Amino acid sequence: MTPVAEPGAIRVTVIGGGTGSFQVLSGLRGESRLALTSIVTMADSGGDSGRLRDEFGLLPFGDLRRGLLALSEESKLMRDLFGFRFTGEPLRGRNLGNLLFLALTKLLGSEKEALAAIATILKVRGSVLPVSWDDVHLCAELADGQTIIKQVNIDRPKHDPSIAIRRVFLDPPASANPDALDAIAASDFLVLAPGDLFTSTIPNLLVKGIPEALRASQAPLIYVVNLMTKLGETNGYSASAHVQQIVQYGGRVPDAVLVHRGPMAEDLLRRYRAETAEVVVVDDERIASLGVRLIECADLMSSSSKARHDSRRTAAALLGIFGRRGR
């Protein structure tokens, strides 16, 4: 079902997963002129979401939960409740929101009904949709020929992380959630959120029907490029290298890329370099050669202790793009 938008609303669909989507959605949530939809990757196999999959056969709920919390208009206490993680035994590491999803699935008979119920409980403004209802795992083929199975093993490599990823794929193949396809078709703007390229962003593009829907859409496609490289995924990747992977898997060149070009605290850089992560270099000429409009902002980065996008600043930059299109 395509989400119903208020007359005159700008329909924006954000595609991704993890913290990146949460930051973008959180910043855009308060804009009354937007009708927001979040399409979320369903390949997560780590943490408590992975335990839900292994122990109960449920689809991973973690990224869906983040999207729901980002768009929730409930009290902070209620949002904190759904995000609460136990630290002591016997529930160490378990997330209460995940357990409530499990309970509602048992009570209502399906994950789809449970998701709808939680969206109602949290007073979600907009829609949060799994990219697929299929039970799949993300796999990576490395440059040396070895295959890594499950998202968590790509995200936190036990193999030599200096070996480049040749390609990623889903096993078994997945088909798109029809509601996600409807949302893409109805969108005025499509936003690819920042996030780990091969484990949060591209898994959405591996789902059958999603690249086709992106190519068929007349809505501008905006890609918010990552701030930092990721060990084992994007070692040495420039901004244009990120874009090229989006083109390869999505089958469509983004209309615009939003990049941060500004200072970063030296102590923050030192911490990331210790993890073999570097600032994503913005290679203007190469991006231009791909036919992509480059939008640079000097203040997209959060002032927190982690190099992530600031929700308000990123939203402001995106709203500027939406506004220019609307005039």
C-alpha positions in Angstrom: 0.0 0.0 0.0 1.4 3.4 -1.0 1.5 5.8 2.0 -1.1 8.5 1.8 0.4 12.0 1.7 -1.3 15.2 2.6 -2.2 17.4 -0.4 0.8 19.3 -1.5 3.3 17.3 0.6 6.7 16.4 -0.8 7.0 12.6 -0.8 10.5 11.6 0.2 11.7 8.0 0.4 14.9 7.3 2.4 16.6 4.1 1.5 19.3 2.5 3.8 19.7 1.2 7.3 21.6 1.6 10.5 22.6 4.9 12.0 22.8 6.8 8.7 19.1 6.4 8.0 18.3 7.2 11.6 20.2 10.5 11.4 18.5 11.6 8.1 15.0 10.6 9.2 15.4 12.2 12.6 16.3 15.5 11.0 13.5 15.4 8.5 10.8 14.2 10.9 9.7 17.6 12.1 9.1 19.0 8.6 5.3 19.1 8.2 5.5 19.5 4.4 7.2 16.2 4.0 5.6 12.7 3.7 8.4 10.4 4.8 8.9 6.7 4.0 11.9 4.7 5.1 12.9 1.6 3.2 15.2 -0.6 5.3 17.7 -3.3 4.6 16.8 -6.7 6.0 20.1 -8.5 5.8 21.4 -7.7 9.3 22.7 -10.8 11.1 24.6 -9.3 14.0 23.8 -8.4 17.6 20.4 -9.0 19.1 18.7 -9.0 15.6 20.9 -11.9 14.6 19.9 -13.7 17.8 16.2 -13.2 16.9 16.9 -14.7 13.5 18.8 -17.7 14.9 16.6 -18.4 17.9 13.1 -17.7 16.6 13.4 -17.5 12.8 12.3 -13.9 12.8 13.4 -11.3 10.3 16.0 -8.9 11.8 14.1 -6.0 13.5 17.1 -3.7 14.5 17.1 -1.4 11.5 13.3 -1.3 11.3 13.3 -0.3 15.0 15.7 2.5 14.4 13.5 3.8 11.6 10.4 3.7 13.7 12.1 5.5 16.5 13.5 8.2 14.2 9.9 8.9 12.9 8.2 8.4 16.3 6.2 11.3 17.8 5.8 9.5 21.1 7.4 10.6 24.3 11.1 10.3 24.9 10.4 7.8 27.6 8.5 5.5 25.2 11.2 5.9 22.5 13.9 5.1 25.1 11.8 2.0 26.2 11.8 0.6 22.7 15.6 1.3 22.4 16.5 -0.1 25.8 19.2 -2.7 25.9 19.8 -5.0 28.9 23.3 -5.0 30.3 23.0 -7.7 33.0 22.3 -11.5 32.9 20.2 -13.3 31.8 19.2 -10.8 29.2 22.6 -9.2 28.5 22.7 -7.6 25.0 19.0 -8.1 24.4 17.0 -5.2 23.1 13.5 -4.6 24.6 12.1 -3.3 21.3 13.2 -6.6 19.6 11.6 -8.6 22.3 8.3 -6.7 21.9 8.5 -7.3 18.2 8.8 -11.0 18.9 5.9 -10.9 21.3 3.6 -9.0 18.9 4.5 -11.4 16.1 3.4 -14.3 18.3 0.2 -12.5 19.4 -0.8 -11.1 16.0 0.4 -14.0 13.8 2.8 -12.2 11.5 5.8 -9.9 11.4 3.9 -7.5 9.1 1.1 -7.1 11.7 3.7 -6.7 14.5 5.5 -3.9 12.5 2.2 -2.1 11.9 1.3 -2.4 15.6 4.6 -1.0 16.8 4.2 1.9 14.3 0.9 2.7 15.9 2.2 2.4 19.5 5.1 4.8 18.7 2.9 7.2 16.7 5.1 7.0 13.7 4.8 9.9 11.3 5.3 8.3 8.0 6.1 4.7 7.0 8.9 2.3 7.7 9.0 -0.6 5.3 11.3 -3.6 5.0 12.9 -3.7 1.6 11.8 -7.4 1.4 9.9 -9.9 3.5 12.2 -12.7 2.4 14.7 -14.4 4.8 18.1 -13.9 3.2 21.7 -13.4 4.1 24.3 -11.0 2.7 27.4 -12.6 1.2 30.6 -11.1 -0.2 33.1 -12.5 -2.7 36.5 -11.1 -2.1 39.2 -10.3 -4.6 41.1 -13.5 -3.6 38.1 -15.6 -4.4 36.9 -16.5 -0.9 33.3 -16.0 0.0 32.2 -14.4 3.3 28.7 -15.5 4.5 26.4 -13.3 6.6 26.4 -9.5 7.0 28.0 -9.6 10.5 31.1 -11.3 9.1 31.5 -8.6 6.5 30.7 -5.8 8.9 33.2 -7.1 11.5 35.7 -9.0 9.4 37.5 -12.0 10.8 39.3 -12.4 7.5 42.1 -10.1 6.3 40.3 -6.8 5.9 42.8 -5.4 3.4 41.4 -7.8 0.8 38.9 -5.9 -1.4 35.3 -6.9 -1.9 34.8 -8.0 -5.5 31.0 -8.2 -5.2 28.2 -8.7 -2.7 25.0 -10.8 -3.2 22.0 -12.2 -1.4 21.6 -15.9 -0.6 18.9 -16.9 -1.5 17.8 -14.1 -3.9 15.1 -11.8 -2.5 12.1 -10.1 -4.1 11.0 -6.6 -3.1 8.2 -5.8 -0.7 5.4 -4.5 -3.0 4.8 -1.6 -0.5 8.4 -0.5 -1.0 8.0 -0.5 -4.8 4.8 1.5 -4.5 6.6 4.0 -2.2 9.5 4.5 -4.7 7.0 4.9 -7.6 5.1 7.6 -5.6 8.1 9.5 -4.5 9.0 13.1 -5.4 12.6 12.5 -4.0 14.6 9.4 -3.4 17.5 9.6 -0.8 20.2 7.0 -0.3 21.2 7.5 3.3 24.8 7.4 4.5 25.9 4.1 6.0 28.3 1.2 5.6 28.3 0.9 1.8 28.3 -2.9 1.4 26.4 -3.8 4.5 23.7 -1.1 4.9 23.2 0.7 1.6 23.9 -1.8 -1.2 21.9 -4.7 0.3 18.7 -2.8 -0.6 19.9 -2.6 -4.2 20.4 -6.3 -4.3 16.7 -7.0 -3.9 14.9 -7.9 -7.1 12.7 -5.1 -8.2 14.4 -2.3 -6.4 16.9 -1.3 -9.1 14.2 -1.6 -11.7 11.9 0.7 -9.6 14.8 3.3 -9.2 15.4 3.3 -12.9 11.7 3.7 -13.6 11.2 6.6 -11.2 11.3 10.2 -12.4 12.1 11.4 -8.9 15.6 12.8 -8.4 18.0 10.4 -6.6 20.2 12.0 -4.0 23.1 10.1 -2.4 24.5 11.2 1.0 28.1 10.1 0.8 29.8 8.7 3.9 32.2 10.8 5.9 34.7 8.0 6.6 35.9 4.8 4.9 35.1 1.5 6.5 37.8 -1.1 7.2 37.1 -4.3 5.2 34.5 -2.6 3.0 35.7 0.7 1.5 39.4 0.9 2.2 40.8 3.8 0.2 37.4 4.7 -1.4 36.9 8.2 -2.6 33.5 9.8 -3.0 33.4 8.9 -6.6 34.2 5.2 -5.8 31.2 5.2 -3.5 29.0 6.6 -6.3 30.3 4.0 -8.8 29.2 1.2 -6.6 25.7 2.8 -6.3 25.6 2.9 -10.1 26.8 -0.7 -10.5 24.2 -2.2 -8.2 21.4 0.3 -8.5 21.6 0.7 -12.3 21.1 4.4 -12.0 23.4 7.4 -11.7 22.4 9.6 -8.8 21.2 13.0 -9.8 23.1 14.6 -6.9 25.5 13.6 -4.2 25.7 15.5 -0.9 29.2 15.5 0.6 30.8 17.0 3.7 33.9 19.2 3.0 35.0 20.8 6.1 37.4 20.4 9.1 37.5 17.5 11.4 38.9 17.5 14.9 42.4 16.0 15.0 41.7 13.8 18.1 38.7 12.3 16.2 40.9 11.7 13.1 43.5 9.9 15.3 40.9 7.5 16.7 39.6 6.6 13.3 43.1 6.2 11.9 43.7 3.7 14.7 40.8 1.7 13.2 42.3 2.1 9.7 39.6 4.5 8.6 40.2 7.7 6.7 38.2 10.7 5.6 36.4 10.0 2.3 38.2 12.2 -0.3 35.9 14.3 -2.4 37.3 14.0 -5.9 35.3 16.7 -7.7 36.4 16.1 -11.3 35.8 12.4 -11.2 32.3 12.9 -9.8 31.6 15.5 -12.5 32.8 13.0 -15.1 30.0 10.6 -13.9 27.4 13.2 -14.7 26.5 13.8 -11.1 25.8 17.1 -9.5 28.0 17.7 -6.5 26.6 19.5 -3.5 29.2 20.4 -0.9 28.5 21.4 2.7 31.0 22.4 5.3 28.9 21.5 8.4 27.3 18.1 7.8 29.3 16.4 10.5 28.0 15.9 14.0 30.0 17.5 16.9 29.8 14.2 18.9 32.6 11.9 19.5 31.8 9.9 16.4 32.2 10.9 12.7 28.5 10.8 11.7 26.2 13.1 10.0 24.4 15.7 12.1 20.7 15.1 11.7 19.6 18.8 11.6 22.4 20.0 9.3 21.9 17.1 6.9 18.2 17.7 6.9 18.7 21.4 6.2 20.9 20.6 3.2 18.4 18.1 1.8 15.5 20.6 2.4 17.5 23.1 0.3 17.6 20.5 -2.5 13.9 19.8 -2.2 13.0 23.5 -2.1 15.0 24.3 -5.2 13.2 21.5 -7.1 9.8 22.7 -5.8 10.2 26.3 -7.1 
